[in-house]
Amino acid sequence: MPAPRVLITYCTQCRWLLRAQWYAGELLTTFADELGEVALAPTTGGVFRVEVDGEPVWNRKRDGGFPEITELKRRVRDLVAPDRSLGHADRAADD
């Protein structure tokens, strides 16, 4: 079974490339052994979405803005490595 693919779709008109790159780097660092790829897809119209193998993880319009990195990592983890601990990020969610 191939490793999961994360797709980050971002708006070029809004200049969200750097934000998308930062999220991609964080996910690749945290899930180095679990992910097969993190891809960036430019679009327009205020779009910012994150998907894992086509499964929606975050949508700026639906979820209200941009995710905190700990929340994004939790949502990705739940799909790619549900038994894995995120350490302090998990503890913060329990508070």
VENDA-V971571 format. One record per residue. N is the residue number from 1. SS is DSSP state (2 for helix, 1 for strand, 0 for the rest). PHI is phi in whole degrees, -180 to 180 (none if undefined). BURIAL is b if it has 9 or more other ideal C-beta (glycine too) atoms within 8 Angstrom, else e. Layout:
# VENDA-V971571
N/SS/PHI/BURIAL, N/SS/PHI/BURIAL
This chain:
# VENDA-V971571
1/0/none/e, 2/0/-68/e, 3/0/-66/e, 4/1/-60/b, 5/1/-115/b, 6/1/-99/b, 7/1/-119/b, 8/1/-110/b, 9/1/-102/b, 10/1/-136/b, 11/1/-86/b, 12/0/-76/b, 13/0/-64/e, 14/0/-85/e, 15/0/62/e, 16/0/-97/b, 17/2/-60/b, 18/2/-62/e, 19/2/-63/b, 20/2/-62/b, 21/2/-63/b, 22/2/-64/e, 23/2/-59/b, 24/2/-60/b, 25/2/-62/e, 26/2/-63/b, 27/2/-68/b, 28/2/-66/b, 29/2/-70/e, 30/2/-71/e, 31/0/-114/b, 32/0/-57/e, 33/0/-92/e, 34/0/-99/b, 35/1/-97/b, 36/1/-93/e, 37/1/-167/e, 38/1/-126/b, 39/1/-112/e, 40/1/-111/b, 41/1/-124/e, 42/1/-74/e, 43/1/-153/b, 44/0/-132/e, 45/0/89/e, 46/0/75/b, 47/0/-83/b, 48/1/-147/b, 49/1/-132/b, 50/1/-126/b, 51/1/-133/b, 52/1/-119/b, 53/0/49/e, 54/0/85/e, 55/1/-86/e, 56/1/-61/e, 57/1/-112/b, 58/1/-148/b, 59/1/-137/b, 60/2/-54/b, 61/2/-73/e, 62/2/-74/e, 63/2/-94/e, 64/0/81/e, 65/0/95/e, 66/0/-105/e, 67/0/-77/b, 68/0/-66/e, 69/2/-62/e, 70/2/-66/b, 71/2/-68/e, 72/2/-62/b, 73/2/-62/b, 74/2/-62/b, 75/2/-66/b, 76/2/-67/b, 77/2/-56/b, 78/2/-60/e, 79/2/-95/b, 80/2/-102/b, 81/0/-156/e, 82/0/-59/e, 83/0/-89/e, 84/0/-82/e, 85/0/-86/e, 86/0/-103/b, 87/0/63/e, 88/2/-61/e, 89/2/-65/b, 90/2/-72/b, 91/2/-63/e, 92/2/-64/e, 93/2/-71/e, 94/2/-77/e, 95/0/-68/e
